[in-house]
Amino acid sequence: MSDFDLNLVRTFVLLYETRSVTATAESMHLTQPTVSYGLQKLRRRFDDELFRRTGAGLIPTTTASELYQPLCAALAGIEGIVSRSDAFDAATARTGFTIALSDLGEVALLPRLLTRLRTDAPGSTLTVRPLDVEGAEAQLGRGEIDAFIASPLICSQRLARIPLFSESYVGMVGQEHPRLRGNPVTEADLAAEEHVTVFGPNGHHGPRRALNAHGMNVALEVTRFSSLPYLLRGGELVAMAPRKVAEVFADTQPVRLFEVPFEIESVEVSIYARHPHARSSAQRWLVEFMHRVLAERK
């Protein structure tokens, strides 16, 4: 047991969770050779290969699968005890967090985070970077951001996903729109209108798919939901928008909402962060804080 330490336990748990030497090295801020050396020590200690390399990543052996739960529980218990002396005190800490959000996140979620952050962690600052869905994983691995929120379902061994809420859609028109004033709005009503949709890597493909499936006339495609109120007011275009951000628009812009008469597939909005064993105490607090604030029912 002289060559078996807490870092080896952490290495094993992260290798099991990420199925990748590279991802484990990034999470632990180590080089790949260091992680590989740790894996060799683990193999000697347990007299088992533990992980087999395949084209799809590392595949745990039966022994590794049997070891994961007890070692993970032991690691969590040790980290829990250690973290009491190294806990992040949000009330007194002076630190900065960096997160990535889409334009929707900045409109609908950021105000709630900022309000609560001033109360719960008054000495902490928040920097927001634009969400690059394709590059966010690498930014997280390099430590450029502490977490990001996205609606596309990202399946990656390098990321931990923390679900927040399921987002549905509503219809939106300018307040002066000459039609669509009845309640409810029918599919025939919408078929007579021109629609604007949002196209981009934001994961909100449901409205475009639904409009196409129902043969609606899409007259305009744009890249950001935040542009919709400015395109709708004073005109006759119709849009479908995520409910939370649409409610913000209706409170602040000359637009009104209506329930859509056909089904639009919802999206799952989630926080993405490092795996729990690779987060600092401040990052653990941040993820818990974001989940606590944004998963609340509104």
Summary of the structure (lengths in Angstrom):
residues: 298
radius of gyration: 23.6
end to end distance: 52.0
largest distance: 79.0
contacts: 912
relative contact order: 0.15
helix: 44%
strand: 22%
